[in-house]
Every structure is written in C-alpha cells, then in structure tokens.
Amino acid sequence: MRVLAAGMVLLGFAACDTGRHTSAQADSSASGAMRAKGMTAPQGALLAYEHEVAIELAADAIPARLAEAQAACSAQKFGDCSVLNVQQQGGEFPSAGLTVRIAPAGVEPLIALASRNAQVGSRSTRAEDLAQVVRDTAQQQTRLRGEHARLLQFQQRSDLAVADMLALSKQIAEVEAQLQVSERESAQHTRRLDTNLLTLNFRPPGGESGRNEIAKAFDDFGRTLSMGTAWTIRALAFLIPLGLLLLGLVLTIRRLRRR
C-alpha cells in the first residue's frame, strides 16, 4: 500500500516536474554566472530531465572548482543532491567531470557556482518520457498484489495437503520477490521524476589547450628525435645485408653475361 500511495503521489505531482524537453545554448554574464531558466512540464507529463554543461576554466583552477561543486552537493547547499560520479584528469590535458542528481530548483545555482568567473562552452537539456514505464509498473504492482492476496486466501484453507502447502508457499515467495523488484523500480522512477540529472564537464579554454599541445610537442621533441634516430639505425642494420646480397647478385649476373 505504501508503494501504491507513492505512485498516486507521483501521478498527482507530475505536472510540477521541471522543464520542457529542450536543448539550448547557455548564456553567461560578465561574471560567468548562469541566469535562471524557467522550465515547466506539459500538463500531466512524466518527464525525467538531464542536463549537460561544458565549462571552460583555467587548468590550474579546475581541481578546486570541482571540489567546491562536489562539496556544495554533498552539503545539500542547493537542496536535495547526490553525487553519482566524479572524474579528474591531470597532466598536459587536464579535465574533470561531476555528475549529480539534484532537486530541480538547485540546477541553476549549482551551475552558477561551477561556472563562476568562467565561460560556459555549451549546454544541453533533454527529457525522457516515463509515462508508459510508470503506467506499466503500476499495472504490474496491481496484478502482483491481487495474485498475492489470492494466494494468501488459499494458504488459509485447512484441507490443503502438505505438498500443496509447500508449493503454495514457494509461489507466494516468488510473487513477493517480484513485487519487491517492482517497488524498487517504482521508487527509482519517482526519484528520476523528482530530481534532475546534471553533468558538469570542466576543461581549459581552447587557446590554453592549444598552448599545452605546443608545449607538449617541444617536450616530446628530444624523445621523438631519439626514437627516429634509433629506428633509422635499425633500418640501416636491416638494409645493409640486403644491399650486399643484391650487389653480389648483380655482379654475378654481369659475369655470366660476359661469358
């Protein structure tokens, strides 16, 4: 009954879900903070929203900004928020990524924090329609609960043989297991509808990436030269015996022609 009530709440509040299914380029102000975008779902729709934002930030500032955004989510600074994935790459081509599931009202504040004094390179928003999935799950739960109730009624009969009782108990356990799986799926659907999936990708600006590539090329010059010289020596070592063999063959052919 608790899951059924949750399903009714899910259907009742679907109209309050965040955002239409759009893909839009984000605008940034002089300070790099995002402007809040109003997003409303169509009446009666069950949409799960996902956002992906690319933020261009100085390479040396990426680790601190990643940690700041992650801490803000973990501290529930902008509402319900859970960190799902964190990735970071250093070296010549630094980058980082943060994926969170956050309350709709916290999407824009978290983007604004992550893009402070930076530039938003791109932003996309997509929505997945869960109406059919939610409806199928609710129908499955209704069927399983009805089957479970009928099995319990049979179990209370006093004229059942021991074998029938054992078979009935096994069937009840199977139905209960299926019902638990369905309830977990329903809870996951509710979570996806009540929150948004947000992915923040941090990377250096294009010019900085180009400079890194040039610097890396200079750094690799000595190693590349050494490798090229080594391969040239190996090639000569391989070709010298072949050249001697060809030279001997040519001299032999000339002697035969003179005779």
Summary of the structure (lengths in Angstrom):
residues: 259
radius of gyration: 32.8
end to end distance: 108.6
largest distance: 117.8
contacts: 723
relative contact order: 0.16
helix: 58%
strand: 19%
